[in-house]
Amino acid sequence: MKSNEEAIADIIKDVFSYIKYLFLSKEEKCAANLGLVNEKYWFQELMNNKPRLKDLLEKDMQFKEYFSSRKNVRKLLRDKDERAMFKKWIENK
């Protein structure tokens, strides 16, 4: 179990990382959020099954807008229905 000092240090670290995130450019936010999604198994499988997806994510403005939003990415990482909608969106592209 963490001590109070460790918990406070973690909270302060999270606050500073969020403040740093707020000042990133749209491209940097997109890259950071895409990095979070890249860690997930389901996304790695999707990338393996659809090799053209990487180019699509880099060039398509709708995907850049989607991945530059922290809210969208957090929902994508947590919500099964959002992942299904995202996969359908990719199928239609």
CORJOZI-V814250 format. One line per field, one symbol per residue. psi: psi as a letter, one per 40 degrees, with the letter a starting at -180 (. if undefined). burial: I if it has 9 or more other C-alpha atoms within 8 Angstrom, else O. A space follows every 50 residues. Layout:
psi=???
burial=???
This chain:
psi=iiidddddddddddddddddddeiiddddddddddddddidddddddddg dedddddddhddddddeehdddddddddhdddddddddddde.
burial=OOOOOOIOOOOOOOOOOOOOOOOIOOIOIIIOIIOOIIOOOOIIOOIOOO OOIOOOIOOOOOIIIIIIIOOIIOIIOOOOOIIOOIOOOOOOO
